[in-house]
Amino acid sequence: MKHYLSINDIDSVSEWVEDALTLKKDPFASEKLGKQRTIGLLFFNNSLRTRLSTQKAALNLGMKVMIMNFGKDGWALEFEDGTIMDKGNAEHIKEAAQVVSQYCDILGIRAFASLKNQEEDAAEVVINSFKKYASIPVLNMESSLSHPLQALADAITIEEYKKSVQPKIVLSWAPHPKALPQAVANSFIEIMQLQNVNFTITHPEGYELDPKVTKNSRIEYDQDKALKDADFVYAKNWSNYKDYGKVINQDKNWMITQKKLGGAKFMHCLPVRRNVVVEDAVLDGNQSLVIAQANNRTFAAQIVLKKMLETLK
């Protein structure tokens, strides 16, 4: 596997999940695989779980890790070809990507959607530019439209906790004071479409996601109806897709409560706004899987890095 940029780079979700769970039992089994290899992690946005779990995964594989926060430490990058660089951006991606490729064996990139220009966000300029000009494998640590590491961790978590062959899983929109990207929701939908699950998306009217992502997934505008008899409820906010990046609904009734949850397990990628997205009783109860999900971020990253390293041999 050359790059891991989206869920489409997984050849078999069930096999990857099984391999990750095996790896979880003995995290250092492949420690020699990454010996004398270096991963560079470039962050254009904030991170807690992605940064630490990916670093931990690399260390478990015997790799050395270099981290750079571009917002504070790096030169402002220019991504447009043929531009006259007489303004703020000091370095072009062509040089930056080639230079980093000399220092590292694998390169991780995290760059969120701006939510200002839908066309630019859809072009995934940052991660695709590194893919174009770097000579090493590129790992998506969340881009404008996708978060495949999170989605893989979610699939691992569901496999660990499911009690039926085909569990009912609901992705529910939740209120949030800020406009948030669609990346987590997109990748979760994509990986659920590849699983043997009964999957439903629920959100207020007007919050439809990209139809190229949702495809034939069931969409239910009545949250209570969607949540009935659910085994897993994944709450996540996303801003408007058609009126791009806008917050058009702050309906607090969409918050996940213990009553709404019923007997289901609760999932969220974190960080989460308590008593806005979900009430304390759910997060602090024994049906919450958010900490388990965060733990599985390490093993999702580790199985991806393991497959990348195997192609470098």
PETA-V227843 format. One record per helix or strand. SS is the DSSP state (alpha for helix, beta for strand). FROM is the first residue (numbers start at 1). TO is the last residue. Records with the same first field share a line. If there is no record, write none. Layout:
SS=FROM-TO, FROM-TO
This chain:
beta=4-4, 38-43, 64-69, 77-78, 91-92, 106-110, 137-140, 168-173, 198-202, 218-220, 232-236, 256-256, 265-267, 274-274, 278-278, 288-288
alpha=7-9, 13-25, 49-60, 93-103, 118-122, 125-133, 148-161, 183-192, 211-214, 223-227, 252-254, 258-261, 280-283, 290-312
